Each structure stands twice: as structure tokens, then as C-alpha cells.
Amino acid sequence: MIGQYRKKIVKNLNRKYLFALGFLTLLAILSYLFFLYSIKTIDADGYIINLSGKERFLSQRVALSALQLVCDTDSQKKDKLRKIFVERTNEMEDAHNYLTHDTVSIIARYHSPAIDAIYFNAPVSLNNKMTLFLEAARKLSKENNDEMKMDDPHLQYLLSTSNDMLASLNMVVYQYQKENENKIYIFRFQKGVLFIGLLLSYLFVGIFLFHPMTKKIDKSLTEIERKESELKQINEAHIASIIDAQEKERQRIATDLHDGLIQTLTAAAYKAESSVHDLDFIAVKSLIDEAITETHNIAHNILPPLLKEFGLVPALKSLSEEIKTQSGINIVFQSYEFTGRVNNKLELTLYRITQEALHNVQKHAEAKNVKVQLIQHPDTLVLIIEDDGKGFDVSTPPAGKGMGLMNIEERAKAFNGNVSINSSAEMGTEIIVEIPLITSKNQTI
């Protein structure tokens, strides 16, 4: 149920996050396109201003070159001047074509009404003046050297219209500069407005989306932690109740065996011994003695008296020696810094964990040596059971071991303990149990 609750929260947050991210991304893209368009426009204006200034400059150079061409009498030099004159005329014509309505070029898209008025709508438009000026220059460049004189009509037209064209081109350059400065001002204003808009958008997203989202996340995480804590407490209580029930049942069985069956068998053995010395009765007595011993061992394993009377360390020593005698495995028990008795339930839990682990080694590990260590730190008890057996894959424990390991983990959890199992094939197994000295019920051990 908690997993479904988590998925619902994550799905809801992802949807809001994607919406906010998409919104901010769209704003960033639009801002980029706006700046790109504005910068492109300003760059085009700068190019047009340079081109207009170049046209103005070339009109003067064409008129000067025409005058030099007519006045010079050296034929060889005249050919060179004619070539320069033609080059300047062609260059001026190219500049003029760019500044007029060329629907393909980028320049044409940035013509303003004021520029168009100067070029096309004046009583005698600059476009017409420029066309006539270029026609006169082309005709002059095609004349023979002998025909060129100061009173040549083409030369006179170039000289007479040069100043007028210069004034018109000055108006064009000035207008372009004025419009460019105005665009820069508008661009700066729009940039400020856009910056404020973006800032407000981020504030809006932060205040009305991410802030409530953060609060909701915090609330949801708190709720998840509360539910997990409740489930943990329920599980701990359930585990503790199961362990208590098991131990009570063990105690009842041990008491019944001791007070009932063992006494009955003992009485029967005495009666059989005192009644008759027949061989059959001697065999019966032997069987009864064996049953008494076995029953006593069962009762001892269920509720070891050493643990109750003398504590954990003597009980674990006795358990190690007993299993060593039964199995032939070399079991060594060591304790470090253990100062005395601890909580009775904790002592019993650690005893059962050791018992379970040693029985697992005896049944499954094929080990020759086992080391059992009990270590007390200032705030932790550590129990280590280490063998040199065949080991196993921790991720997939073999059948029969899984339940024993699960019992060890469940018993440790009842005291907020942690179990670490390190094992691999042919490398033995190490079980480390760490129990804090403050239990899950806030009881000092």
C-alpha cells in the first residue's frame, strides 16, 4: 500500500515538474528567438548604414574619376583612368542595387517608410537620380578618348548632380542611423521587459508550483515515514509476541518434562531396580535410564539452566562444548569486554541465535572449525559466528538454511538489531549480529 502511495506521489510530481520545465523551456526558446531576431535586425541596419556611406563616397569618386578621365591627355594613362572609372561605377551600381527594393536580399526587408520616401517618393527621387547618374557614367566610359571634352554632356551631368546626390545620400545615412539608434533603444527596453517577465515567471513557478510541491513532498514523506514507523512497530510487536510465545511454550514443555516425565521415569527406574534383578528388568532399567538422559537433554536445550542462573557467557561456552562433543567440529568460544548480565530476553535471544547458527553449521556447512565471539562495545553488543565450511550464495540460500537465517534475523529485529551474512562458495560463512544496548522499546539493556 505504501508502494502504491509512493507511485501516486511520484507520478503527480513528475507531471507538475514536466509542466513547469516545459513552460520555462518555452520561455527560454522564445527569448532566444527574440534576441536572435533583434540582433539580426541591428546587424542588418549597421550593414545598410555602411553601404549607404559607401554609396555616398563612391558617388564623389565616380565624379572625380570622370573629371580626371576627361582632363588627362596622355592616352596610356587615360586607359588606366578609364579602367578605374569603370570599376568605381560598377561598384556604385552594386551598392545602389542592394539599397533599392531587392525582394530577395535581407536589406529589402528592413526598408522603412522614411527611407522609401527618400528613395522613391520625393519629387525627384534618389532612385531616379542614381539611375540617371549611373547611365551618364556608363555612357561616358564608352566614349572614345578624342570625343571626351569638358563640355561633354555626360560629364556635365555627373558634375552638376554630384552635390545634390551627396545631400540626398546624407539624408539616407542619417535616417538609417536614426532608425538604428531607435531600434537599439527599443531592443534594450524590450530586453529589460523580457528579463522582468522571465524573473516574474520563475518567481511564479517557484511560489505557486515548486513551493506547494515542496510542501506536499515534505507532507507526503512525513506521512510515509509515519506509516512505515507504524508498520515497523506492528512488525516488531508481532515478532516479539511470537518469540515470547515460543519461549513460554519452551518453558512449559521443559517444566512438564522435568516435573512430570523425568520424575515418572526416575521413579520407574528405582522401582524396577528394587523389585527384581532379572536380566529383562535390568535391560528395562537401562532403557529407562537412557530415556531419562535424553529427556533431560531435551529439557536442557529448551531452557538451559546455565543461562538462567549464571548468564550468557557460561551458557554459550556450554553450548559450544556440547555441540563440539556431538559433532566433532572444533568450536572455540571467546568473549571480549563482556561485563556481566544483560536483559534476560536479550540473553535468551542471543543464545537462540547462536544455537540456530551452530545447528546450521552442524547440518549443512561441512565445517571443521567454528569461532564464536561475543564482543561488548560501549553502546553495542556484537555476536560473530564464523566457520570454514563450504559456504553458499547469500542471494539464494539453499533450502533448509533460509528458514534458520530468517529466524536469526527476526530475533535480532526484535531488539532493533542488524544481521550481516558474508558467505561464498568454498569460503565459509560469517554471521555478524549487532544489537544496540537501547532496545526498540526504549528499555536500557
DRENDO-1510 file (C-alpha; in Angstrom, 1 decimal, always signed):
<recs>
REC; n; res; u; v; w
REC; 1; MET; +0.0; +0.0; +0.0 .
REC; 2; ILE; +2.9; +2.4; +0.8 .
REC; 3; GLY; +4.4; +1.5; -2.5 .
REC; 4; GLN; +1.3; +2.5; -4.4 .
REC; 5; TYR; +1.1; +5.7; -2.4 .
REC; 6; ARG; +4.7; +6.5; -3.4 .
REC; 7; LYS; +4.0; +5.8; -7.0 .
REC; 8; LYS; +1.0; +8.1; -6.9 .
REC; 9; ILE; +3.0; +10.9; -5.4 .
REC; 10; VAL; +5.9; +10.5; -7.8 .
REC; 11; LYS; +3.6; +10.4; -10.8 .
REC; 12; ASN; +1.8; +13.6; -9.7 .
REC; 13; LEU; +5.1; +15.4; -9.0 .
REC; 14; ASN; +6.6; +14.3; -12.4 .
REC; 15; ARG; +3.6; +15.7; -14.2 .
REC; 16; LYS; +3.9; +19.1; -12.4 .
REC; 17; TYR; +7.6; +19.1; -12.9 .
REC; 18; LEU; +7.3; +18.4; -16.6 .
REC; 19; PHE; +4.8; +21.2; -17.0 .
REC; 20; ALA; +7.0; +23.7; -15.2 .
REC; 21; LEU; +10.0; +22.6; -17.1 .
REC; 22; GLY; +8.2; +22.8; -20.5 .
REC; 23; PHE; +6.9; +26.3; -19.6 .
REC; 24; LEU; +10.3; +27.6; -18.7 .
REC; 25; THR; +11.9; +25.9; -21.7 .
REC; 26; LEU; +9.3; +27.6; -24.0 .
REC; 27; LEU; +10.1; +31.0; -22.4 .
REC; 28; ALA; +13.8; +30.4; -22.9 .
REC; 29; ILE; +13.3; +29.4; -26.6 .
REC; 30; LEU; +11.1; +32.5; -27.3 .
REC; 31; SER; +13.6; +34.7; -25.5 .
REC; 32; TYR; +16.4; +33.3; -27.6 .
REC; 33; LEU; +14.4; +33.8; -30.9 .
REC; 34; PHE; +13.6; +37.3; -29.9 .
REC; 35; PHE; +17.2; +38.2; -29.2 .
REC; 36; LEU; +18.3; +36.5; -32.4 .
REC; 37; TYR; +15.8; +38.5; -34.5 .
REC; 38; SER; +16.7; +41.8; -32.7 .
REC; 39; ILE; +20.4; +41.3; -33.1 .
REC; 40; LYS; +19.9; +40.2; -36.8 .
REC; 41; THR; +17.9; +43.4; -37.4 .
REC; 42; ILE; +20.5; +45.6; -35.8 .
REC; 43; ASP; +23.3; +43.9; -37.7 .
REC; 44; ALA; +21.4; +44.5; -40.9 .
REC; 45; ASP; +20.9; +48.1; -40.1 .
REC; 46; GLY; +24.6; +48.5; -39.5 .
REC; 47; TYR; +25.4; +46.9; -42.8 .
REC; 48; ILE; +22.9; +49.2; -44.6 .
REC; 49; ILE; +24.4; +52.2; -42.9 .
REC; 50; ASN; +27.9; +51.2; -44.1 .
REC; 51; LEU; +26.5; +50.5; -47.6 .
REC; 52; SER; +24.8; +53.9; -47.8 .
REC; 53; GLY; +28.0; +55.6; -46.6 .
REC; 54; LYS; +29.9; +53.7; -49.3 .
REC; 55; GLU; +27.4; +54.7; -52.0 .
REC; 56; ARG; +27.8; +58.4; -50.9 .
REC; 57; PHE; +31.6; +58.1; -51.0 .
REC; 58; LEU; +31.5; +56.3; -54.4 .
REC; 59; SER; +29.3; +59.0; -56.0 .
REC; 60; GLN; +32.1; +61.5; -55.3 .
REC; 61; ARG; +34.8; +59.2; -56.5 .
REC; 62; VAL; +32.9; +58.5; -59.7 .
REC; 63; ALA; +32.5; +62.2; -60.5 .
REC; 64; LEU; +36.2; +62.8; -59.6 .
REC; 65; SER; +37.3; +59.9; -61.8 .
REC; 66; ALA; +35.2; +61.2; -64.7 .
REC; 67; LEU; +36.8; +64.6; -64.4 .
REC; 68; GLN; +40.3; +63.1; -64.4 .
REC; 69; LEU; +39.5; +60.9; -67.4 .
REC; 70; VAL; +38.4; +63.9; -69.5 .
REC; 71; CYS; +41.2; +66.3; -68.4 .
REC; 72; ASP; +44.1; +63.9; -68.9 .
REC; 73; THR; +45.7; +64.0; -72.3 .
REC; 74; ASP; +48.1; +61.0; -72.0 .
REC; 75; SER; +46.5; +58.1; -73.9 .
REC; 76; GLN; +48.2; +55.4; -71.9 .
REC; 77; LYS; +47.3; +57.0; -68.6 .
REC; 78; LYS; +43.8; +57.6; -70.0 .
REC; 79; ASP; +43.2; +53.9; -70.5 .
REC; 80; LYS; +44.2; +53.3; -66.9 .
REC; 81; LEU; +41.9; +56.0; -65.6 .
REC; 82; ARG; +39.1; +54.6; -67.8 .
REC; 83; LYS; +39.5; +51.2; -66.1 .
REC; 84; ILE; +39.4; +52.8; -62.6 .
REC; 85; PHE; +36.3; +54.8; -63.6 .
REC; 86; VAL; +34.5; +51.7; -64.8 .
REC; 87; GLU; +35.4; +49.8; -61.6 .
REC; 88; ARG; +34.1; +52.6; -59.4 .
REC; 89; THR; +30.9; +52.9; -61.5 .
REC; 90; ASN; +30.2; +49.2; -61.3 .
REC; 91; GLU; +30.9; +49.2; -57.5 .
REC; 92; MET; +28.5; +52.1; -57.0 .
REC; 93; GLU; +25.8; +50.4; -59.1 .
REC; 94; ASP; +26.1; +47.2; -57.0 .
REC; 95; ALA; +25.7; +49.2; -53.8 .
REC; 96; HIS; +22.7; +51.0; -55.3 .
REC; 97; ASN; +21.0; +47.7; -56.3 .
REC; 98; TYR; +21.4; +46.4; -52.7 .
REC; 99; LEU; +19.8; +49.6; -51.2 .
REC; 100; THR; +16.7; +49.6; -53.6 .
REC; 101; HIS; +13.9; +47.1; -53.5 .
REC; 102; ASP; +15.6; +43.8; -53.9 .
REC; 103; THR; +12.9; +41.4; -52.7 .
REC; 104; VAL; +15.5; +38.6; -52.3 .
REC; 105; SER; +18.1; +40.3; -50.2 .
REC; 106; ILE; +17.9; +40.8; -46.5 .
REC; 107; ILE; +18.4; +44.5; -47.0 .
REC; 108; ALA; +15.0; +44.9; -48.6 .
REC; 109; ARG; +13.1; +43.5; -45.6 .
REC; 110; TYR; +14.4; +46.3; -43.4 .
REC; 111; HIS; +13.4; +49.3; -45.5 .
REC; 112; SER; +11.4; +51.8; -43.6 .
REC; 113; PRO; +8.7; +54.2; -44.9 .
REC; 114; ALA; +11.1; +57.1; -44.3 .
REC; 115; ILE; +13.9; +55.5; -46.4 .
REC; 116; ASP; +11.4; +54.6; -49.1 .
REC; 117; ALA; +10.2; +58.2; -49.2 .
REC; 118; ILE; +13.7; +59.4; -49.8 .
REC; 119; TYR; +14.4; +56.8; -52.5 .
REC; 120; PHE; +11.1; +56.6; -54.3 .
REC; 121; ASN; +8.5; +59.3; -53.2 .
REC; 122; ALA; +10.4; +62.6; -53.4 .
REC; 123; PRO; +9.6; +64.9; -56.3 .
REC; 124; VAL; +12.7; +63.8; -57.9 .
REC; 125; SER; +13.5; +60.5; -56.1 .
REC; 126; LEU; +17.0; +59.4; -55.2 .
REC; 127; ASN; +16.4; +56.2; -57.1 .
REC; 128; ASN; +15.8; +58.2; -60.4 .
REC; 129; LYS; +18.8; +60.5; -59.7 .
REC; 130; MET; +21.0; +57.5; -59.1 .
REC; 131; THR; +19.8; +55.7; -62.2 .
REC; 132; LEU; +20.5; +58.7; -64.4 .
REC; 133; PHE; +23.8; +59.3; -62.7 .
REC; 134; LEU; +24.9; +55.7; -63.4 .
REC; 135; GLU; +23.7; +55.8; -67.0 .
REC; 136; ALA; +25.7; +59.0; -67.7 .
REC; 137; ALA; +28.8; +57.4; -66.1 .
REC; 138; ARG; +28.4; +54.2; -68.3 .
REC; 139; LYS; +27.9; +56.3; -71.5 .
REC; 140; LEU; +31.0; +58.4; -70.6 .
REC; 141; SER; +33.1; +55.3; -70.1 .
REC; 142; LYS; +32.2; +54.1; -73.6 .
REC; 143; GLU; +33.2; +57.3; -75.4 .
REC; 144; ASN; +36.4; +57.5; -77.4 .
REC; 145; ASN; +39.3; +59.4; -75.9 .
REC; 146; ASP; +39.1; +62.0; -78.7 .
REC; 147; GLU; +35.4; +62.8; -78.0 .
REC; 148; MET; +36.0; +63.5; -74.3 .
REC; 149; LYS; +35.9; +67.2; -73.6 .
REC; 150; MET; +35.0; +69.4; -70.7 .
REC; 151; ASP; +31.7; +70.4; -72.3 .
REC; 152; ASP; +30.7; +66.7; -72.7 .
REC; 153; PRO; +27.0; +66.5; -71.6 .
REC; 154; HIS; +27.6; +63.3; -69.6 .
REC; 155; LEU; +30.5; +64.8; -67.7 .
REC; 156; GLN; +28.5; +67.9; -67.0 .
REC; 157; TYR; +25.6; +65.9; -65.7 .
REC; 158; LEU; +27.8; +64.0; -63.4 .
REC; 159; LEU; +29.4; +67.1; -62.0 .
REC; 160; SER; +26.1; +69.1; -61.7 .
REC; 161; THR; +24.2; +66.3; -59.9 .
REC; 162; SER; +27.1; +65.2; -57.6 .
REC; 163; ASN; +26.4; +67.7; -54.8 .
REC; 164; ASP; +22.6; +67.1; -55.0 .
REC; 165; MET; +23.1; +63.3; -54.8 .
REC; 166; LEU; +25.5; +63.8; -51.9 .
REC; 167; ALA; +22.9; +65.7; -49.9 .
REC; 168; SER; +20.3; +63.0; -50.6 .
REC; 169; LEU; +22.6; +60.2; -49.6 .
REC; 170; ASN; +23.5; +62.1; -46.4 .
REC; 171; MET; +19.7; +62.1; -45.6 .
REC; 172; VAL; +19.6; +58.3; -46.2 .
REC; 173; VAL; +22.6; +57.7; -44.0 .
REC; 174; TYR; +21.2; +60.0; -41.3 .
REC; 175; GLN; +17.8; +58.3; -41.4 .
REC; 176; TYR; +19.3; +54.8; -41.2 .
REC; 177; GLN; +21.4; +55.9; -38.2 .
REC; 178; LYS; +18.4; +57.4; -36.5 .
REC; 179; GLU; +16.3; +54.3; -37.0 .
REC; 180; ASN; +19.1; +52.1; -35.9 .
REC; 181; GLU; +19.5; +54.1; -32.7 .
REC; 182; ASN; +15.8; +53.9; -32.1 .
REC; 183; LYS; +15.9; +50.1; -32.6 .
REC; 184; ILE; +18.7; +49.7; -30.2 .
REC; 185; TYR; +16.8; +51.8; -27.6 .
REC; 186; ILE; +13.6; +49.6; -28.2 .
REC; 187; PHE; +15.7; +46.5; -28.0 .
REC; 188; ARG; +17.2; +47.5; -24.7 .
REC; 189; PHE; +13.7; +48.3; -23.4 .
REC; 190; GLN; +12.3; +45.0; -24.6 .
REC; 191; LYS; +15.3; +43.2; -23.1 .
REC; 192; GLY; +14.5; +44.8; -19.8 .
REC; 193; VAL; +10.8; +43.9; -20.1 .
REC; 194; LEU; +11.7; +40.4; -21.1 .
REC; 195; PHE; +14.1; +40.0; -18.2 .
REC; 196; ILE; +11.5; +41.2; -15.8 .
REC; 197; GLY; +8.9; +38.9; -17.4 .
REC; 198; LEU; +11.3; +35.9; -17.1 .
REC; 199; LEU; +12.0; +36.8; -13.5 .
REC; 200; LEU; +8.3; +37.0; -12.7 .
REC; 201; SER; +7.7; +33.7; -14.5 .
REC; 202; TYR; +10.4; +32.0; -12.4 .
REC; 203; LEU; +9.0; +33.6; -9.3 .
REC; 204; PHE; +5.5; +32.5; -10.2 .
REC; 205; VAL; +6.7; +28.9; -10.9 .
REC; 206; GLY; +8.7; +28.9; -7.7 .
REC; 207; ILE; +5.9; +30.4; -5.5 .
REC; 208; PHE; +2.8; +28.8; -6.9 .
REC; 209; LEU; +4.2; +25.5; -8.2 .
REC; 210; PHE; +7.5; +24.4; -6.6 .
REC; 211; HIS; +6.8; +25.8; -3.1 .
REC; 212; PRO; +3.5; +24.0; -2.8 .
REC; 213; MET; +5.1; +21.0; -4.4 .
REC; 214; THR; +7.9; +21.1; -1.9 .
REC; 215; LYS; +5.4; +21.3; +1.0 .
REC; 216; LYS; +3.4; +18.4; -0.5 .
REC; 217; ILE; +6.6; +16.3; -0.8 .
REC; 218; ASP; +7.5; +17.1; +2.8 .
REC; 219; LYS; +4.0; +16.2; +3.9 .
REC; 220; SER; +4.0; +13.1; +1.8 .
REC; 221; LEU; +7.4; +11.9; +3.1 .
REC; 222; THR; +6.3; +12.6; +6.7 .
REC; 223; GLU; +3.2; +10.5; +6.1 .
REC; 224; ILE; +5.2; +7.7; +4.5 .
REC; 225; GLU; +7.6; +7.8; +7.5 .
REC; 226; ARG; +4.7; +7.7; +9.9 .
REC; 227; LYS; +3.1; +4.7; +8.1 .
REC; 228; GLU; +6.5; +2.9; +7.9 .
REC; 229; SER; +7.1; +3.6; +11.6 .
REC; 230; GLU; +3.6; +2.2; +12.4 .
REC; 231; LEU; +4.3; -0.9; +10.3 .
REC; 232; LYS; +7.7; -1.3; +11.9 .
REC; 233; GLN; +6.2; -1.1; +15.4 .
REC; 234; ILE; +3.5; -3.6; +14.4 .
REC; 235; ASN; +6.0; -6.0; +12.9 .
REC; 236; GLU; +8.3; -5.6; +16.0 .
REC; 237; ALA; +5.4; -6.2; +18.3 .
REC; 238; HIS; +4.3; -9.2; +16.2 .
REC; 239; ILE; +7.8; -10.7; +16.2 .
REC; 240; ALA; +8.2; -10.1; +19.9 .
REC; 241; SER; +4.9; -11.7; +20.7 .
REC; 242; ILE; +5.8; -14.7; +18.5 .
REC; 243; ILE; +9.2; -15.1; +20.3 .
REC; 244; ASP; +7.6; -14.7; +23.7 .
REC; 245; ALA; +5.0; -17.3; +22.8 .
REC; 246; GLN; +7.7; -19.6; +21.6 .
REC; 247; GLU; +9.8; -19.2; +24.8 .
REC; 248; LYS; +6.8; -19.6; +27.1 .
REC; 249; GLU; +5.9; -22.8; +25.2 .
REC; 250; ARG; +9.5; -24.0; +25.6 .
REC; 251; GLN; +9.5; -23.2; +29.3 .
REC; 252; ARG; +6.1; -25.1; +29.7 .
REC; 253; ILE; +7.4; -28.1; +27.8 .
REC; 254; ALA; +10.7; -28.1; +29.8 .
REC; 255; THR; +8.8; -27.8; +33.1 .
REC; 256; ASP; +6.4; -30.6; +32.1 .
REC; 257; LEU; +9.3; -32.8; +31.1 .
REC; 258; HIS; +11.2; -32.1; +34.3 .
REC; 259; ASP; +8.3; -32.2; +36.8 .
REC; 260; GLY; +6.3; -35.0; +35.0 .
REC; 261; LEU; +8.1; -37.3; +32.6 .
REC; 262; ILE; +11.6; -37.2; +34.1 .
REC; 263; GLN; +10.2; -37.9; +37.7 .
REC; 264; THR; +8.0; -40.6; +36.5 .
REC; 265; LEU; +10.8; -42.3; +34.6 .
REC; 266; THR; +13.1; -41.9; +37.6 .
REC; 267; ALA; +10.6; -43.5; +39.9 .
REC; 268; ALA; +10.0; -46.3; +37.4 .
REC; 269; ALA; +13.8; -46.9; +37.2 .
REC; 270; TYR; +14.1; -47.1; +41.0 .
REC; 271; LYS; +11.1; -49.4; +41.3 .
REC; 272; ALA; +12.4; -51.7; +38.6 .
REC; 273; GLU; +15.9; -51.8; +40.3 .
REC; 274; SER; +14.5; -52.6; +43.8 .
REC; 275; SER; +11.9; -55.1; +42.6 .
REC; 276; VAL; +14.0; -57.8; +40.9 .
REC; 277; HIS; +17.4; -58.4; +39.5 .
REC; 278; ASP; +16.2; -60.3; +36.5 .
REC; 279; LEU; +18.1; -59.6; +33.2 .
REC; 280; ASP; +15.0; -58.4; +31.5 .
REC; 281; PHE; +14.3; -55.9; +34.2 .
REC; 282; ILE; +17.9; -54.8; +34.0 .
REC; 283; ALA; +17.5; -54.1; +30.3 .
REC; 284; VAL; +14.3; -52.2; +31.0 .
REC; 285; LYS; +16.1; -50.1; +33.6 .
REC; 286; SER; +18.8; -49.4; +31.1 .
REC; 287; LEU; +16.3; -48.2; +28.6 .
REC; 288; ILE; +14.5; -46.1; +31.2 .
REC; 289; ASP; +17.9; -44.5; +32.2 .
REC; 290; GLU; +18.6; -43.7; +28.5 .
REC; 291; ALA; +15.1; -42.1; +28.2 .
REC; 292; ILE; +15.8; -40.1; +31.4 .
REC; 293; THR; +19.1; -38.8; +29.9 .
REC; 294; GLU; +17.6; -38.0; +26.6 .
REC; 295; THR; +14.6; -36.2; +28.2 .
REC; 296; HIS; +17.0; -34.3; +30.4 .
REC; 297; ASN; +19.0; -33.2; +27.4 .
REC; 298; ILE; +15.8; -32.0; +25.6 .
REC; 299; ALA; +14.7; -30.0; +28.7 .
REC; 300; HIS; +18.2; -28.6; +28.9 .
REC; 301; ASN; +18.2; -27.5; +25.3 .
REC; 302; ILE; +14.7; -26.0; +25.6 .
REC; 303; LEU; +15.5; -24.0; +28.7 .
REC; 304; PRO; +19.2; -24.1; +29.6 .
REC; 305; PRO; +19.6; -23.7; +33.4 .
REC; 306; LEU; +23.1; -22.2; +33.0 .
REC; 307; LEU; +21.6; -19.2; +31.1 .
REC; 308; LYS; +19.1; -18.5; +33.8 .
REC; 309; GLU; +21.4; -19.0; +36.7 .
REC; 310; PHE; +24.8; -17.7; +35.5 .
REC; 311; GLY; +24.2; -15.7; +32.3 .
REC; 312; LEU; +25.1; -15.6; +28.7 .
REC; 313; VAL; +28.8; -16.3; +28.6 .
REC; 314; PRO; +28.7; -19.6; +30.6 .
REC; 315; ALA; +25.7; -20.7; +28.6 .
REC; 316; LEU; +27.4; -20.1; +25.3 .
REC; 317; LYS; +30.6; -21.9; +26.5 .
REC; 318; SER; +28.5; -24.9; +27.5 .
REC; 319; LEU; +26.5; -24.8; +24.2 .
REC; 320; SER; +29.8; -24.7; +22.2 .
REC; 321; GLU; +31.3; -27.6; +24.1 .
REC; 322; GLU; +28.1; -29.6; +23.8 .
REC; 323; ILE; +27.8; -29.3; +20.0 .
REC; 324; LYS; +31.6; -29.8; +19.7 .
REC; 325; THR; +31.2; -33.1; +21.5 .
REC; 326; GLN; +28.2; -34.1; +19.4 .
REC; 327; SER; +29.5; -33.1; +16.0 .
REC; 328; GLY; +33.3; -33.4; +16.3 .
REC; 329; ILE; +33.6; -29.8; +15.0 .
REC; 330; ASN; +36.3; -27.7; +16.7 .
REC; 331; ILE; +34.2; -24.9; +18.2 .
REC; 332; VAL; +36.0; -22.1; +20.0 .
REC; 333; PHE; +34.1; -19.5; +22.1 .
REC; 334; GLN; +35.6; -16.1; +23.0 .
REC; 335; SER; +34.2; -13.1; +24.8 .
REC; 336; TYR; +35.6; -9.6; +24.9 .
REC; 337; GLU; +34.8; -6.8; +27.3 .
REC; 338; PHE; +31.6; -8.5; +28.4 .
REC; 339; THR; +31.0; -7.1; +31.8 .
REC; 340; GLY; +28.1; -9.2; +33.2 .
REC; 341; ARG; +24.4; -9.8; +32.8 .
REC; 342; VAL; +22.2; -8.0; +30.4 .
REC; 343; ASN; +18.4; -8.1; +29.8 .
REC; 344; ASN; +17.0; -11.6; +30.3 .
REC; 345; LYS; +15.2; -11.6; +27.0 .
REC; 346; LEU; +18.3; -10.4; +25.1 .
REC; 347; GLU; +20.4; -13.1; +26.7 .
REC; 348; LEU; +17.9; -15.7; +25.6 .
REC; 349; THR; +17.7; -14.2; +22.1 .
REC; 350; LEU; +21.5; -14.2; +21.7 .
REC; 351; TYR; +21.6; -17.8; +23.0 .
REC; 352; ARG; +18.9; -18.9; +20.5 .
REC; 353; ILE; +20.7; -17.1; +17.6 .
REC; 354; THR; +24.0; -18.9; +18.5 .
REC; 355; GLN; +22.1; -22.2; +18.9 .
REC; 356; GLU; +20.4; -21.8; +15.5 .
REC; 357; ALA; +23.7; -20.8; +13.8 .
REC; 358; LEU; +25.7; -23.7; +15.3 .
REC; 359; HIS; +22.9; -26.2; +14.3 .
REC; 360; ASN; +23.0; -24.8; +10.7 .
REC; 361; VAL; +26.8; -25.3; +10.7 .
REC; 362; GLN; +26.4; -28.8; +12.1 .
REC; 363; LYS; +23.8; -29.8; +9.5 .
REC; 364; HIS; +24.9; -28.0; +6.3 .
REC; 365; ALA; +28.3; -26.4; +6.4 .
REC; 366; GLU; +30.6; -29.4; +6.5 .
REC; 367; ALA; +33.0; -27.2; +8.5 .
REC; 368; LYS; +36.0; -28.3; +10.6 .
REC; 369; ASN; +36.4; -25.2; +12.7 .
REC; 370; VAL; +33.9; -22.6; +14.1 .
REC; 371; LYS; +34.7; -19.5; +16.1 .
REC; 372; VAL; +32.0; -17.8; +18.3 .
REC; 373; GLN; +32.8; -14.4; +19.6 .
REC; 374; LEU; +30.8; -12.2; +21.9 .
REC; 375; ILE; +32.0; -8.6; +22.0 .
REC; 376; GLN; +30.6; -5.7; +24.1 .
REC; 377; HIS; +31.2; -2.1; +22.9 .
REC; 378; PRO; +30.0; +1.0; +24.8 .
REC; 379; ASP; +26.7; +1.0; +23.0 .
REC; 380; THR; +26.5; -2.2; +21.1 .
REC; 381; LEU; +26.7; -6.0; +21.6 .
REC; 382; VAL; +28.2; -7.9; +18.7 .
REC; 383; LEU; +27.9; -11.7; +18.2 .
REC; 384; ILE; +30.1; -13.3; +15.5 .
REC; 385; ILE; +29.8; -16.9; +14.3 .
REC; 386; GLU; +32.4; -17.8; +11.7 .
REC; 387; ASP; +33.0; -21.2; +10.1 .
REC; 388; ASP; +35.4; -22.6; +7.4 .
REC; 389; GLY; +32.7; -24.7; +5.7 .
REC; 390; LYS; +31.6; -24.8; +2.1 .
REC; 391; GLY; +29.6; -21.6; +2.2 .
REC; 392; PHE; +26.7; -20.6; -0.1 .
REC; 393; ASP; +25.4; -17.8; -2.3 .
REC; 394; VAL; +23.9; -15.2; +0.1 .
REC; 395; SER; +21.4; -14.0; -2.5 .
REC; 396; THR; +19.9; -17.5; -2.9 .
REC; 397; PRO; +20.4; -19.6; +0.3 .
REC; 398; PRO; +19.9; -23.3; -0.2 .
REC; 399; ALA; +16.6; -24.9; +1.0 .
REC; 400; GLY; +16.8; -25.6; +4.8 .
REC; 401; LYS; +19.2; -22.7; +5.5 .
REC; 402; GLY; +16.8; -20.0; +4.6 .
REC; 403; MET; +14.4; -20.6; +7.5 .
REC; 404; GLY; +17.2; -20.7; +10.0 .
REC; 405; LEU; +18.7; -17.5; +8.8 .
REC; 406; MET; +15.3; -15.9; +8.7 .
REC; 407; ASN; +14.8; -16.9; +12.4 .
REC; 408; ILE; +18.1; -15.3; +13.3 .
REC; 409; GLU; +17.2; -12.0; +11.5 .
REC; 410; GLU; +13.7; -11.9; +13.1 .
REC; 411; ARG; +15.1; -12.4; +16.6 .
REC; 412; ALA; +17.6; -9.7; +16.1 .
REC; 413; LYS; +15.0; -7.3; +14.7 .
REC; 414; ALA; +13.0; -7.6; +18.0 .
REC; 415; PHE; +15.9; -5.7; +19.6 .
REC; 416; ASN; +16.5; -3.2; +16.7 .
REC; 417; GLY; +19.4; -5.4; +15.8 .
REC; 418; ASN; +21.1; -5.9; +12.4 .
REC; 419; VAL; +22.3; -9.1; +10.9 .
REC; 420; SER; +25.1; -9.3; +8.2 .
REC; 421; ILE; +25.8; -12.6; +6.5 .
REC; 422; ASN; +29.0; -12.9; +4.5 .
REC; 423; SER; +29.5; -16.1; +2.5 .
REC; 424; SER; +30.6; -17.5; -0.8 .
REC; 425; ALA; +31.2; -21.0; -2.2 .
REC; 426; GLU; +34.1; -22.8; -0.5 .
REC; 427; MET; +35.0; -19.7; +1.5 .
REC; 428; GLY; +33.0; -20.4; +4.7 .
REC; 429; THR; +30.3; -18.3; +6.3 .
REC; 430; GLU; +30.4; -15.3; +8.7 .
REC; 431; ILE; +27.3; -14.2; +10.6 .
REC; 432; ILE; +27.6; -10.8; +12.4 .
REC; 433; VAL; +24.7; -9.8; +14.8 .
REC; 434; GLU; +24.8; -6.2; +16.2 .
REC; 435; ILE; +22.4; -5.3; +19.0 .
REC; 436; PRO; +22.2; -1.8; +20.3 .
REC; 437; LEU; +22.2; -1.5; +24.1 .
REC; 438; ILE; +18.9; +0.5; +23.9 .
REC; 439; THR; +16.1; -1.7; +22.7 .
REC; 440; SER; +13.3; -0.8; +20.3 .
REC; 441; LYS; +11.1; -0.3; +23.4 .
REC; 442; ASN; +13.5; +2.4; +24.8 .
REC; 443; GLN; +14.5; +0.0; +27.5 .
REC; 444; THR; +18.1; +0.0; +28.7 .
REC; 445; ILE; +19.6; -3.4; +28.4 .
</recs>
